[in-house]
Amino acid sequence: MSFDIDFSLPDDRADIDQVVDDDSGSEEHKSMMIKDVCCFKVYFLSITFLSSTTFLDSLTKLSYGAEVSFQSDSTSNNSIDPSSASSSDSSYNNSVSQLSTPSISDLQDFQIPLTSAQLLQPEYLVVAETLLSQSEPEEEPEEEIVFEGKRQKPTSTPVYTIEADEIRRESADSLAEILRGLPGFAINDAGFGADIHTGTFYRGASINQSVFLLNGSPIGTNISTYHGGTDLNSIPTGAIERVELSSGTAATLYGSEAFGGVVNVATKKGNGIPRFNGFAQLGSFSSSNYRGSYSGSIGSLNYLFSYERFKADNDYQVPVGAANRGPDGRLFNGDSAQDNYYGNLNFDLNDRNSLSLDVSTVTSRRGLLYFGFPLQRDRLDHDTVNVGLTWKAMLGNSDDSALNTTLSFNQDYFSTYGPTQATFFRRGILNSRGLNARVEHNWQTSKTNNLRWGVDLQNASLTGEAFSTLPRLARFNGGFDRDRFQTALFALNTWQITNNFQAEFGLRQNFTSEFGSYLNPSVGARWVVSPNLALRGSWVSVHRNPGLDQLYAFDTVHNWLPNPDLQPETGSSWTAGLDFQLSKRFAAQLTYFGSRLNDRIGIQAGQWTNIGLVNTNGIEAALRWQLSPQWSTFLNYTYTDAKIGSGVERGLQLSTVPFSVARLGIGYASNGWEVNFYTSYFSGARRALFTLPGDDPREFSPSWINFDLGLRIPITRGLGLTVFLENLADRTYEKVNRIYQPGLTYRIGLASDF
């Protein structure tokens, strides 16, 4: 997610003279040019000794900002075509490569300038501007995007990417806080007092109807009981390099259960000389966040090790009627603590083969909240382990054929325990394990055709135990041990039919030990109408099998019964959208999304069951505007109409799914100083989950709007002060389902990079 400027510098005085001879200016001007180019060459060679990717990214971003500013002030007609993109093969007069500009698909490339921009000096930017002003723009192919570390053509659905620097600017402490700002997402369980009941939705699909990956390997558990599932609040941000969100035909590659989309968390890698990064933050209600990482390389071996500790008491004042309101009027049992260890080793066997090992562990301890019920003291222990080994090989003698082989293991251990009322005790344990293997061949069969195909294998097992001293539930006490094997053959072909029209065709053939085999096709298309406008659309067949816990595990906490007769959720989803690149500094994406889901699984009369049909339609919009090299802004908006189409709740919106969510950000950055202002809007959601006696299941929580402010103040070259103020209006409001946001809160930290 960067604007790149690639300079091919003259190697000797003859080359410089050639550049100067091409200029029609005076001899004095030529002499100045020679001096400037030489100075620039010395500067360029000096920075190549720096291995920091952050520094290089800052260089390219600020170079782009200076170029934009230069063009706006210049009276020259030598402007750069907004439809052009970077290429490693093209150059200006054999001295300067073309400035990379965003294609209309790369909306995520518009970011607030990086903090480290002050490392550049204005005189070098003047040289760059002078050279660029002499160059004529050349037409280049549309810029490719990066997903899971691979270069790809823009697809039939948008790929949103949020990088580590943007994560830092938003002071995100968890993956939930990262995703809540992306288009299409409605995350109710983020921030202070976050509760895992309140839901994470992408385009109306629940968290178990999306696919979550860690460096391309699955980490989702498909668990729904005992407060299970992918707990996004237990995934810290310290080791995250970027988060990539895709949808549409990506379901062909990563799983037919991707009703909503595919979220890939890409972690940081070590590189270059050893370096240490540290961060320490303190905030309201005894919140603290400490993290550190050590990275570098030894020969062909790159390494990175990191640790992060997050803790918060969340004992703030809440109004009457709030969930778990204690006798003192404060939130009770809302504390949370997580410890995260991450390590990565990457070894380049040769220039065509590499091995990578990732190990991640999370230990989470927290209290549980309920929606207005009498005080609950239940606790949740959640431990995860994820291990992935990847072999990347370039086949043949070119870069047209790449083979990725991945072996991974993931484990999620859930243990909930606590008193039932004041007399009895209950406990539930679920231990989910998955062993996964994946082989994928990415083959550029011709200049106009790309084929990604391969095989996925997974063996999932679940052991569990239910225990309750409540006499009427004692008959469900006991354990179980179940497993499931599934495999899939997949192929996604991307065909560039013309220079402006691209089509995608996918097939995923699934085989399971419990539900037989089924085929899920997908199609997509993208038409570049003009350099400023592209049309796109996709259709995908989707299929999600019931979780092993929904089939076989009794939930002593909620008293939910399993149902071994559950049928899979099946249906289809589709998108249609527009990509706008109105100028080099302004881009927008507008997407209509819809889905039709049969046999949706939910709770009725205390038991898991197929509740029937759900139809979803919505719109998501994303805008990015680089106002100047220092100022930028963005706006994301999502409208979701998720209607129940059958049963007793026919015609009602799905519970806890808001109709509208939006996020606006305005940022300024210069010489290490940053100011970022954010506004969030939530339209309210239906309070149908865990309603109290007398509650109307059609009732919606009130809408709210929130204002946040983030600051970064440079202290020294490698040390900065961070400040994040949340809820500037100091107004307590109901986030969702009787879970309340406290008033004005603060987080103050120190960030170091040595």
Secondary structure as UniProt FT lines:
FT   HELIX           13..21
FT   HELIX           27..47
FT   TURN            48..49
FT   HELIX           53..73
FT   TURN            82..83
FT   TURN            93..95
FT   TURN            104..105
FT   HELIX           107..109
FT   HELIX           115..119
FT   HELIX           122..133
FT   STRAND          145..147
FT   TURN            148..149
FT   STRAND          150..152
FT   STRAND          160..163
FT   HELIX           164..169
FT   TURN            170..171
FT   HELIX           175..179
FT   TURN            180..181
FT   TURN            183..184
FT   STRAND          185..187
FT   TURN            192..193
FT   TURN            196..197
FT   STRAND          200..202
FT   TURN            203..204
FT   HELIX           207..209
FT   STRAND          211..214
FT   TURN            215..216
FT   STRAND          217..218
FT   TURN            226..227
FT   HELIX           232..234
FT   TURN            238..239
FT   STRAND          240..246
FT   TURN            248..249
FT   HELIX           250..254
FT   TURN            256..257
FT   STRAND          262..267
FT   STRAND          275..283
FT   HELIX           284..286
FT   STRAND          287..298
FT   TURN            299..300
FT   STRAND          301..312
FT   TURN            320..321
FT   TURN            323..324
FT   TURN            327..328
FT   STRAND          330..331
FT   STRAND          336..350
FT   TURN            351..352
FT   STRAND          353..367
FT   STRAND          379..394
FT   TURN            396..397
FT   STRAND          401..420
FT   TURN            421..423
FT   STRAND          424..446
FT   TURN            447..448
FT   STRAND          449..468
FT   HELIX           471..476
FT   STRAND          478..496
FT   STRAND          501..512
FT   TURN            513..515
FT   STRAND          516..530
FT   TURN            531..532
FT   STRAND          533..544
FT   HELIX           548..552
FT   TURN            556..559
FT   STRAND          560..561
FT   TURN            564..565
FT   STRAND          569..583
FT   TURN            584..585
FT   STRAND          586..604
FT   TURN            605..606
FT   STRAND          607..625
FT   STRAND          631..644
FT   TURN            648..651
FT   TURN            655..656
FT   STRAND          660..670
FT   TURN            671..672
FT   STRAND          673..682
FT   TURN            693..694
FT   TURN            697..698
FT   STRAND          704..716
FT   TURN            717..718
FT   STRAND          719..726
FT   TURN            728..729
FT   STRAND          733..736
FT   TURN            737..738
FT   STRAND          739..741
FT   STRAND          745..753
//
